[in-house]
Amino acid sequence: MLGMRDRTDASLPVRTRLADFEWLGRLLAYVVPVAAFIFAVRVWPFPAPNGVILDGALGGGRIALIALGIALIYRANRIINFSQGDLGQVPATLGALLVITLSVNYFLAFATGLVAALVLGIVVETLIIRRFFRAPRLILTVATIGLSQVLIGAGLFLAEAFGQDFQTNRLEPPFEVRFEVGSTIFNGNDVIAMVAIPIAFVALAAWLRLSNIGVAVRGSAERADRASTLGIPVRRLHTIVWTVATVLAFLGMWLRAGAVGLPIGTVLGPTFLLLALGAVVIGRMERFGIIAAAAIALGILDKAITYQPDHNAAFNDGVLFLVILGALLLTRRPSPGRVGADQVSTWQAAREVRPIPRELKGLPEVRMVRWALLAAVAAFLVTLPLWLDESRINLAAVIVIFGIIGVSLVVLTGWAGQVSLGQMGFAGVGAAVGGWVTYYTETDLALALLAGGAAGALGAIVVGYPALRRRGLTLAVSTLAFALFVSSFVLNQELFGENGEPPGILPGQWLPGFRIDRLPVFGRFDIETETRFYFLCLVVLGLMLVVVRGVRRSRTGRVLIAIRENDSAARSYGVHATRTNIACFALSGFIAAVAGVLLVHQQTGLQVGAGNLYLPQESLRVFSMVVIGGLGSLPGVLLGAAYVWGTQYFLPGQWTFLATGAGLLLILMILPGGLGAVLYDSRDWLLRQVAKRRRLVVPSLVADVRVEEPVPEPFREEAEEAAERAPVEV
């Protein structure tokens, strides 16, 4: 019998026998990263003493409070809240200003900020978030980007109201305590953090596990509609969730004010938010314990990197990007249940632009109006230099360039359904490569455009492929991290400039210099003046529009729409969704990088200081621009570019955030299709009038005459001839 058992075990499939050791794989999945992390911060490559590690753990705890708020909102609403840090910054700024400018008691100011956080959470959820209760989850995520910009503007107004003449923005501790761990000094603010952060962790865990409200939040996260049928007040629970998340954010930002200060009167940098988002990605959006541990580990890693000799802040951003990319590659993709069920997109906001109906396209009045509109737009763009000075033409060229970047987002987000918040990162790669080609080799600008576009396409594939494994909104996080990595590390003149030799990295000198000459295109067409360069940008924009319109009308374009609407259904028809999405990433990255090459030559140099257009904040502005114009509308994107950059140049700083953020929220609430939808709705109304006057039956239009009504003979013959002449559009 023993022999029979041995033969039976040996005959089992290999997969079945390996399943007995699945527990070992799960154990190694936790042990190996922890061991690698401890080795990195104690031995190599970022060894740090105990004091630095403790300081990093406190910083990571503050990050964890932000990350847990993001995860809590994701569990309730299935969105990534990009305004989480700003939700806490506004009440924390209020409390800090009370202490700094009015000398209010520390604990009284904290209580005031806490009350403000409670009120802010309720107001935001009730007045803004609740209006998107039945909207697609992606649209609500986009709304949080607009909300973030509105809160930034509110913080700037708040600082201005208190006056910006204070000497410091760091809160002094309310009691005197001083001790050292190694060479690191800790004070009363650090003691408060050591007590407050664990209490917040325990309170949140107890609330979710033990309270009826916490259990209801966990249950309603599965299916809000089913929870409503069971009598659970889902909307009231969402209000509670947003209020708790705002309080967590406030606590994190308040503790940060005592440690490193708040950026009062300025914009909160993206690094702090990305550290929290990185922890959320590592914890797969929902595992609170792993998220908190990952945030603390990232905080320690950040401090350990900063502690190293010859440190440069760009190294922190580079490591953060690699951590997020590695987390996307190494962690398992979510199961097809629960969260996977929410991956089927309902993209009401990316409304498809219908072509002119075949029955009307060949009519004389329709053709005449189309050509007249095209001629009017062309005449406006061509004659623009006649009534604008050189500085305004420079601005017009910038709008055209950002219109090209908007076209790249229409392809990736509007058609493929992949959210990218780092398009300026791809533009930065194109600017660096294209500028290097022109600066060092004095090659024709046309070749520089191709080289920069190819580099952008490669970068988009590298960033996009790992996000496809996790699906959902993880691409938004990885591309935002990529934008920070490019602006801080790749475009760092100290590391890769003409004299850059960073330690441990090969000598640079691959970034262009501060002055790039505009060489003639094809060796014949001079583009030195702003007017001629503006015309070059118009030509490139026209070429990009022709390319993307051709892609949209091809089989690839139809497949992209099918994958966007229902990935699983598209795969069931034999569509290779991953390959198609990668091709879309490459095309989008190519177009954005081509715009970056134009941008670096428009600025006649790689500007990475004041006026830096490659920052992550600019990527968020570009995304807002596309949503305002219309995710699926190419003409709407150009209108959005004119609106966003017009406000950028003609409004004060604090009003700029309100114009783009409030404009984005208003568009999502009132005009989900963007400004482009208004254009096409007006066009359809005019087409209905033509069809009504000619008594034509046009099924693709809503307001049609009854089928049984006879059509007059002259009109019928003309309509039939026009329909025969018109090409068929699929």
C-alpha positions in Angstrom: 0.0 0.0 0.0 2.9 2.3 0.7 4.1 1.7 -2.9 0.6 2.5 -4.2 0.6 5.8 -2.3 4.0 6.7 -3.7 2.8 5.9 -7.2 -0.4 7.8 -6.7 1.5 10.9 -5.5 4.0 10.7 -8.3 1.2 10.5 -10.8 -0.3 13.8 -9.6 0.1 16.8 -12.0 3.0 19.0 -11.2 0.7 22.0 -10.6 -1.3 20.0 -8.0 1.8 19.0 -6.1 3.2 22.5 -6.2 -0.1 23.8 -4.7 0.9 22.3 -1.4 3.7 24.8 -1.2 1.6 27.8 -2.1 1.9 29.0 1.6 5.7 29.2 1.1 5.3 31.5 -1.9 2.9 33.8 0.0 5.4 33.9 2.9 8.3 34.7 0.6 6.2 37.5 -1.0 6.3 39.3 2.4 9.6 38.2 3.7 11.8 39.0 0.6 10.7 42.6 0.2 11.1 43.3 3.9 14.6 41.7 3.9 15.6 43.6 0.8 14.4 46.9 2.4 16.3 46.3 5.6 19.4 45.4 3.7 19.0 48.6 1.6 18.8 51.0 4.5 21.3 49.2 6.8 24.0 47.9 4.5 23.7 49.0 0.8 23.0 51.2 -1.2 21.4 53.6 1.3 22.8 52.8 4.8 21.5 55.1 7.5 21.8 55.3 11.4 19.0 54.6 13.8 18.1 58.3 14.2 17.5 58.8 10.5 15.5 55.6 10.3 13.3 56.8 13.2 12.8 60.2 11.6 11.9 58.5 8.3 9.4 56.2 10.1 7.7 59.4 11.5 7.6 60.9 8.1 6.3 57.7 6.7 3.6 57.7 9.3 2.4 61.1 8.2 2.4 59.8 4.6 0.4 56.8 5.8 -2.4 59.0 7.1 -2.8 60.4 3.6 -2.5 57.0 1.9 -5.1 55.5 4.2 -7.5 58.3 3.3 -7.0 57.5 -0.3 -7.6 53.8 0.3 -10.6 54.5 2.4 -12.2 56.6 -0.4 -11.2 54.0 -3.0 -12.9 51.3 -0.9 -16.1 53.4 -0.8 -16.2 55.1 -4.2 -13.8 53.0 -6.3 -11.8 56.1 -7.3 -8.4 57.5 -6.7 -8.7 60.8 -4.9 -6.0 63.1 -6.2 -7.2 65.9 -3.9 -6.5 64.0 -0.7 -3.4 66.0 0.3 -5.1 69.3 -0.5 -8.2 68.3 1.6 -5.9 68.2 4.6 -3.8 71.2 3.6 -6.6 73.8 3.7 -7.7 73.2 7.3 -4.0 72.6 8.4 -3.1 75.9 6.8 -5.9 77.6 8.6 -4.7 76.3 12.0 -1.0 77.0 11.2 -1.8 80.6 10.2 -3.7 81.1 13.5 -0.6 80.0 15.4 2.0 81.8 13.3 0.2 85.1 12.6 -2.2 85.5 15.6 -0.2 83.6 18.2 -3.3 81.4 19.0 -2.7 78.5 21.4 -1.4 75.4 19.6 -4.2 73.1 20.8 -7.0 75.6 20.2 -5.6 76.1 16.6 -5.6 72.3 16.2 -9.2 72.1 17.4 -10.2 74.9 14.9 -8.5 73.1 12.1 -10.1 69.8 13.0 -13.6 71.4 13.0 -12.7 73.0 9.6 -11.7 69.6 8.3 -15.0 68.1 9.4 -16.9 70.9 7.7 -14.8 70.7 4.6 -15.3 67.0 4.2 -19.1 67.3 4.5 -19.2 70.3 2.1 -17.0 68.6 -0.5 -18.9 65.4 -0.5 -22.4 67.0 -0.4 -21.9 69.7 -2.9 -19.5 68.1 -5.4 -18.9 64.4 -5.0 -22.6 63.5 -4.5 -23.4 65.1 -7.9 -21.3 62.3 -9.5 -23.0 59.5 -7.6 -24.2 57.8 -10.8 -21.4 59.0 -13.1 -18.6 56.7 -14.2 -15.9 56.2 -11.7 -13.3 57.6 -14.0 -15.3 60.9 -14.3 -15.4 61.2 -10.5 -11.6 60.6 -10.4 -11.2 63.4 -12.9 -13.4 65.6 -10.7 -11.0 65.1 -7.8 -8.2 66.6 -10.0 -10.4 69.7 -10.5 -11.2 69.7 -6.8 -7.5 69.6 -6.0 -6.9 72.7 -8.1 -9.8 74.5 -6.4 -8.4 73.7 -3.0 -5.0 74.9 -4.0 -6.5 78.2 -5.0 -8.4 78.3 -1.7 -5.2 77.8 0.2 -3.5 80.6 -1.7 -6.4 82.9 -1.0 -6.4 81.9 2.7 -2.7 82.7 3.0 -3.3 86.1 1.3 -6.1 86.9 3.7 -3.8 86.4 6.7 -1.0 88.3 5.0 2.2 86.6 3.8 4.7 88.6 6.0 5.4 85.9 8.6 8.9 84.6 8.9 8.4 80.8 9.1 5.7 78.3 8.2 6.9 75.7 10.8 4.9 75.1 13.9 6.8 75.3 17.2 6.1 72.5 19.6 3.6 73.2 22.4 6.0 71.9 25.1 9.7 71.6 25.5 11.1 68.1 24.9 14.5 67.3 23.4 16.3 64.0 22.9 18.7 62.5 20.4 18.9 59.2 18.6 22.3 59.0 17.1 22.9 62.4 15.6 19.2 63.2 15.0 17.5 65.6 17.3 13.8 65.1 18.2 11.4 67.6 19.9 7.9 67.9 21.1 6.3 67.8 17.7 8.0 64.4 17.1 6.7 63.1 20.4 3.2 64.2 19.4 3.6 62.3 16.1 4.8 59.2 17.9 1.6 59.2 19.9 -0.9 60.5 17.4 0.0 58.3 14.4 -0.5 54.9 16.2 -3.7 56.1 17.8 -5.0 57.1 14.4 -4.1 53.7 13.0 -5.8 51.8 15.8 -8.9 54.1 15.7 -9.3 53.6 12.0 -9.0 49.8 12.2 -11.4 49.6 15.1 -13.9 51.8 13.3 -13.8 49.7 10.2 -13.9 46.3 12.0 -16.1 46.9 15.0 -18.6 49.7 14.4 -21.8 49.2 12.4 -20.9 52.2 10.2 -17.5 50.7 9.4 -19.0 47.3 8.5 -21.6 49.1 6.3 -18.9 51.0 4.5 -17.0 47.8 3.8 -20.2 46.2 2.6 -21.4 49.0 0.4 -18.1 49.1 -1.3 -18.9 45.9 -3.0 -22.0 47.0 -4.8 -23.6 50.3 -3.9 -26.9 49.5 -5.7 -27.3 46.2 -3.8 -26.5 47.9 -0.5 -29.2 50.5 -1.3 -31.8 47.8 -1.8 -30.9 46.4 1.6 -31.7 49.7 3.2 -28.1 50.9 3.7 -27.9 54.7 3.4 -25.0 54.6 0.9 -24.9 58.4 0.2 -24.8 59.1 4.0 -22.0 56.6 4.3 -20.0 58.3 1.6 -20.3 61.6 3.4 -18.9 59.9 6.5 -16.1 58.3 4.5 -15.1 61.6 3.0 -15.2 63.3 6.3 -13.0 60.7 8.0 -10.6 60.8 5.0 -10.4 64.6 5.3 -9.7 64.3 9.1 -6.9 61.8 8.3 -5.4 64.2 5.7 -5.7 67.1 8.1 -3.9 65.1 10.9 -1.1 64.2 8.5 -0.6 67.7 7.2 -0.8 69.2 10.7 1.9 66.8 11.9 3.9 67.7 8.8 3.6 71.4 9.7 5.4 70.7 13.0 8.1 68.6 11.4 9.1 70.3 8.1 6.5 73.1 7.8 3.6 73.7 5.4 4.1 75.4 1.9 1.8 78.3 3.0 1.2 80.6 0.1 2.7 78.1 -2.4 1.6 74.9 -4.1 2.0 71.6 -2.3 4.6 69.6 -4.4 3.7 66.3 -6.0 6.3 64.2 -4.2 4.3 64.0 -0.9 1.2 62.9 -2.7 3.1 60.4 -4.9 4.7 58.8 -1.8 1.2 58.2 -0.5 0.0 56.9 -3.9 3.0 54.6 -4.1 2.0 53.0 -0.8 -1.5 52.6 -2.1 -0.3 50.9 -5.2 1.9 48.5 -3.2 -1.1 47.7 -1.0 -3.3 47.0 -4.1 -5.6 49.9 -3.2 -7.4 48.1 -0.4 -5.1 46.3 2.1 -4.8 48.9 4.8 -2.1 47.2 6.8 0.2 46.8 3.9 -0.5 50.4 2.8 0.5 51.7 6.2 3.6 49.5 6.3 4.6 50.5 2.8 4.1 54.2 3.6 6.4 54.0 6.6 8.9 52.0 4.5 8.9 54.7 1.8 9.3 57.4 4.4 12.4 55.6 5.8 13.8 55.0 2.3 13.3 58.7 1.4 15.2 59.8 4.5 17.9 57.2 4.0 18.5 58.5 0.4 18.6 62.1 1.7 21.1 61.1 4.3 23.7 59.9 1.8 26.7 62.1 1.0 26.6 64.1 -2.3 22.9 63.7 -2.2 20.6 65.3 -4.8 16.9 65.5 -4.4 16.4 64.1 -7.8 17.6 60.7 -6.6 14.5 60.5 -4.2 12.1 61.0 -7.1 14.0 58.5 -9.3 13.8 55.8 -6.6 10.1 56.6 -6.0 9.3 56.1 -9.7 11.2 52.8 -9.7 9.4 51.6 -6.6 6.0 52.3 -8.2 7.0 50.7 -11.5 8.3 47.7 -9.6 5.2 47.4 -7.5 3.1 47.3 -10.7 5.3 44.6 -12.2 5.7 42.3 -9.2 2.3 42.4 -7.5 -0.4 40.1 -8.8 -3.2 41.5 -10.9 -6.6 41.7 -9.1 -9.0 38.9 -9.2 -11.8 39.0 -11.8 -14.4 39.3 -9.1 -15.3 42.2 -6.9 -12.9 44.9 -8.1 -12.5 43.3 -11.5 -16.2 43.7 -12.1 -15.8 47.4 -11.9 -13.2 47.5 -14.7 -15.9 47.5 -17.4 -16.0 51.1 -18.4 -19.1 53.2 -18.8 -17.7 56.2 -20.6 -20.6 58.6 -20.9 -18.1 61.5 -20.8 -16.0 60.4 -23.7 -19.0 60.8 -26.1 -18.3 59.6 -29.6 -18.4 62.2 -32.3 -20.8 61.1 -35.0 -19.9 61.9 -38.6 -22.3 63.8 -40.7 -25.1 61.5 -41.8 -24.6 60.0 -45.3 -28.0 61.3 -46.3 -26.9 64.9 -45.7 -23.2 64.9 -46.3 -23.5 65.4 -50.1 -26.1 68.2 -50.0 -24.9 71.5 -51.5 -25.7 73.6 -48.4 -24.0 71.1 -46.1 -20.9 71.0 -48.2 -20.8 74.7 -48.6 -21.1 75.3 -44.8 -18.4 72.8 -44.1 -15.9 74.4 -46.6 -16.9 77.9 -45.4 -16.1 76.9 -41.7 -12.8 75.3 -42.7 -11.9 78.4 -44.7 -12.8 80.7 -41.9 -10.7 78.8 -39.3 -7.8 78.5 -41.7 -8.0 82.3 -42.5 -8.1 83.1 -38.8 -5.0 81.0 -38.0 -3.1 82.2 -41.0 -3.8 85.9 -40.6 -3.2 85.8 -36.8 0.3 87.3 -37.2 -1.1 90.3 -39.1 -2.9 91.7 -36.0 -0.8 90.3 -33.1 2.7 91.3 -32.1 5.6 88.9 -31.7 5.0 88.2 -28.0 1.4 87.3 -28.7 2.4 85.1 -31.6 4.8 83.4 -29.1 1.8 82.6 -26.9 -0.2 81.4 -29.9 2.6 78.9 -30.7 2.5 77.6 -27.1 -1.3 77.1 -27.4 -0.8 75.2 -30.7 1.9 73.0 -29.1 -0.3 72.2 -26.1 -3.0 71.4 -28.6 -0.8 68.7 -30.0 -0.2 67.3 -26.5 -4.0 67.4 -26.1 -4.4 65.3 -29.3 -2.1 62.7 -27.8 -4.4 62.5 -24.7 -7.5 62.2 -26.9 -5.9 59.1 -28.5 -4.9 57.5 -25.1 -7.7 58.6 -22.8 -10.6 59.5 -25.0 -10.3 56.5 -27.4 -8.4 53.9 -25.4 -9.8 54.7 -22.0 -6.3 54.8 -20.3 -5.9 57.7 -17.9 -2.5 59.4 -18.3 -1.5 62.2 -15.9 2.1 62.4 -17.1 1.9 63.6 -20.7 4.4 66.4 -20.0 6.8 63.7 -18.9 6.8 62.3 -22.4 7.0 65.8 -23.8 10.0 66.3 -21.6 11.7 63.2 -23.0 11.1 64.5 -26.5 12.4 67.9 -25.6 15.6 66.5 -24.2 16.3 64.1 -27.1 15.2 66.5 -29.8 17.1 69.4 -28.3 20.2 67.3 -27.9 20.0 66.3 -31.6 19.8 69.9 -32.7 22.2 71.3 -30.2 25.1 68.8 -30.5 24.8 67.5 -34.0 23.2 70.5 -35.7 20.9 68.1 -37.5 17.7 69.2 -39.3 14.7 69.8 -37.1 12.7 67.3 -39.0 15.1 64.5 -37.8 15.0 65.9 -34.3 11.2 65.6 -34.3 11.4 62.0 -35.4 14.1 61.1 -32.8 12.3 62.9 -30.0 9.0 61.2 -31.0 10.6 57.7 -31.0 12.1 58.3 -27.5 8.6 59.4 -26.3 7.0 56.3 -27.8 9.6 54.0 -26.1 9.0 55.8 -22.7 5.2 55.4 -23.0 5.6 51.7 -23.6 7.9 51.3 -20.6 5.5 53.2 -18.3 2.3 51.8 -19.8 3.0 48.1 -19.9 3.3 47.5 -16.2 0.1 49.4 -15.6 -1.8 47.2 -18.0 -1.2 44.2 -15.7 -3.1 45.9 -12.9 -5.6 47.8 -15.1 -8.0 50.3 -13.6 -6.6 53.7 -12.7 -3.0 52.6 -11.9 -1.7 54.1 -15.1 -2.7 57.5 -13.7 -0.4 56.9 -10.7 2.5 55.5 -12.8 2.4 58.3 -15.4 2.2 61.0 -12.7 5.3 59.4 -11.0 7.0 59.3 -14.4 6.3 63.0 -14.9 7.9 63.8 -11.6 10.9 61.5 -12.5 11.4 63.2 -15.8 11.2 66.8 -14.5 13.3 66.1 -11.4 15.8 63.6 -12.6 16.0 63.2 -16.4 15.9 66.9 -17.0 18.2 67.8 -14.2 21.0 70.1 -15.5 23.2 69.4 -12.5 23.2 65.7 -13.3 23.1 65.5 -17.0 24.0 69.0 -18.2 27.2 70.0 -20.0 29.3 69.5 -16.9 27.2 66.9 -15.1 28.9 63.9 -13.5 26.6 62.5 -10.8 28.2 59.9 -8.5 27.5 56.4 -9.6 26.1 57.4 -13.0 27.9 57.8 -16.3 28.8 61.4 -17.2 25.9 63.3 -18.7 26.2 65.9 -21.4 23.2 64.6 -23.2 20.9 67.4 -22.2 20.9 70.4 -24.6 22.4 73.7 -23.5 20.6 76.8 -22.4 20.5 78.2 -25.9 19.2 76.2 -28.9 19.3 77.7 -32.4 16.4 77.2 -34.7 18.0 75.7 -37.7 16.2 75.8 -41.1 13.8 73.0 -41.7 15.0 70.7 -44.6 17.9 73.2 -44.9 15.6 75.7 -46.7 12.8 77.0 -44.6 13.9 79.6 -42.0 12.1 79.5 -38.6 14.1 82.0 -36.7 11.2 84.5 -36.2 8.2 83.8 -33.9 5.8 84.1 -36.9 7.6 81.4 -39.0 7.9 79.1 -36.0 4.2 79.5 -35.3 3.4 78.4 -38.9 5.7 75.4 -38.4 3.7 74.4 -35.3 0.5 74.8 -37.3 1.9 72.4 -40.0 2.9 69.8 -37.4 -0.6 70.1 -35.7 -2.2 69.5 -39.1 -0.1 66.4 -39.7 -0.9 65.0 -36.3 -4.6 65.6 -36.8 -4.5 63.8 -40.2 -2.7 60.8 -38.6 -5.0 60.4 -35.6 -8.1 60.8 -37.8 -6.8 58.1 -40.0 -6.2 55.8 -37.0 -9.7 56.5 -35.7 -11.2 55.4 -39.0 -9.1 52.3 -39.2 -9.7 48.9 -37.7 -7.3 49.8 -34.9 -9.5 52.8 -33.9 -12.6 50.6 -33.8 -10.8 48.0 -31.7 -9.6 50.7 -29.2 -13.2 51.8 -28.7 -14.3 48.2 -28.2 -11.6 47.6 -25.6 -12.5 50.8 -23.8 -16.1 49.9 -23.5 -15.7 46.3 -22.5 -12.2 44.7 -22.4 -13.5 41.2 -21.7 -16.0 41.2 -24.6 -13.4 42.5 -27.0 -11.0 39.7 -26.0 -13.7 37.1 -26.6 -13.7 38.1 -30.3 -10.0 37.4 -30.6 -8.8 40.9 -30.1 -5.3 41.2 -28.6 -6.1 44.0 -26.2 -2.6 44.2 -24.7 -0.9 44.6 -28.0 -3.4 47.2 -29.2 -3.1 49.2 -26.0 0.7 49.2 -26.2 0.5 50.5 -29.8 -1.8 53.2 -28.5 0.7 54.1 -25.8 3.4 54.3 -28.4 1.4 56.6 -30.7 0.3 58.9 -27.8 3.9 59.1 -26.5 5.2 59.8 -30.0 2.8 62.7 -30.5 3.4 64.2 -27.0 7.2 63.9 -27.5 7.0 65.6 -30.9 5.2 68.5 -29.1 8.0 68.5 -26.6 10.6 68.9 -29.4 8.6 71.9 -30.7 8.4 73.3 -27.2 12.1 73.2 -26.5 12.8 75.0 -29.7 10.0 77.5 -29.1 11.7 78.4 -25.8 15.1 78.2 -27.6 16.4 76.1 -24.7 15.5 73.6 -22.0 14.0 75.7 -19.2 13.8 73.7 -16.0 13.9 76.5 -13.5 11.4 79.4 -13.5 8.7 78.8 -16.1 9.3 75.0 -16.2 6.6 73.5 -18.3 7.5 69.9 -17.7 6.4 69.7 -14.0 3.8 67.2 -12.9 1.4 70.1 -12.2 1.6 71.0 -15.9 0.5 67.4 -16.7 -2.5 67.8 -14.5 -3.3 71.1 -16.2 -3.0 69.4 -19.6 -5.4 66.7 -18.5 -7.9 69.3 -17.3 -7.5 71.1 -20.6 -8.5 67.9 -22.5 -11.5 67.2 -20.2 -12.7 70.8 -20.6 -12.4 70.6 -24.4 -13.9 67.1 -24.6 -12.2 63.7 -24.2 -13.3 62.5 -27.6 -13.3 65.7 -29.6 -10.2 66.9 -31.5 -11.6 70.5 -32.1 -12.7 70.6 -28.5 -9.2 69.9 -27.3 -7.9 73.0 -29.2 -10.7 75.1 -27.6 -9.6 73.7 -24.2 -6.0 74.6 -24.9 -7.0 78.2 -25.7 -9.1 78.4 -22.6 -6.5 77.0 -20.1 -3.5 78.8 -21.5 -5.4 82.0 -21.9 -6.3 82.0 -18.2 -2.7 81.0 -17.5 -1.3 84.0 -19.1 -3.9 86.6 -18.4 -5.0 85.8 -14.8 -3.1 86.1 -11.4 -1.7 82.9 -9.9 -4.4 82.1 -7.5 -7.1 82.7 -10.1 -5.4 80.3 -12.5 -6.0 77.4 -10.2 -9.6 78.4 -9.7 -10.2 78.9 -13.5 -8.9 75.5 -14.5 -10.2 73.6 -11.4 -13.6 75.2 -11.2 -13.9 75.1 -15.0 -13.2 71.4 -15.0 -15.8 70.8 -12.3 -18.4 72.9 -14.0 -17.7 71.1 -17.3 -18.1 67.7 -15.7 -21.4 68.8 -14.0 -23.0 70.7 -16.8 -21.3 69.6 -20.0 -19.9 66.1 -19.5 -18.9 66.1 -23.1 -16.8 69.3 -22.9 -16.8 72.3 -25.1 -16.5 70.0 -28.1 -19.9 68.5 -27.4 -21.4 72.0 -27.6 -19.9 72.4 -31.1 -21.2 69.0 -32.3 -24.6 69.5 -30.7 -24.9 72.8 -32.6 -23.9 71.1 -35.8 -26.5 68.4 -35.3 -29.2 71.0 -34.6 -28.4 72.7 -37.9 -28.4 69.3 -39.7 -31.9 68.6 -38.3 -33.1 71.9 -39.7 -31.8 70.9 -43.1 -33.4 67.4 -42.9 -36.6 69.0 -41.8 -36.7 71.5 -44.6 -36.0 68.8 -47.2 -38.2 66.3 -45.4 -35.5 63.7 -45.3 -35.5 60.7 -43.0 -32.2 60.5 -41.2 -32.2 57.7 -38.6 -28.9 58.8 -37.0 -30.5 62.1 -36.0 -33.0 62.3 -33.1 -35.5 64.8 -34.6 -36.6 63.0 -37.8 -39.9 63.3 -39.7 -42.2 60.2 -39.8 -41.2 57.6 -42.3 -44.6 57.5 -44.0 -44.5 61.2 -44.9 -43.8 61.5 -48.6 -40.7 63.4 -49.6 -41.2 65.9 -52.5 -39.9 64.6 -55.8 -37.3 67.3 -56.4 -35.8 67.0 -53.0 -35.9 63.2 -53.2 -33.9 63.0 -56.4 -31.3 65.5 -55.1 -31.0 63.7 -51.8 -30.5 60.3 -53.5 -27.8 61.7 -55.8 -26.0 63.3 -52.8 -26.2 60.1 -50.9 -24.7 58.2 -53.8 -21.8 60.7 -54.1 -21.0 60.7 -50.3 -18.4 58.2 -49.2 -19.4 55.6 -46.7 -18.0 56.2 -43.2 -17.7 53.4 -40.7 
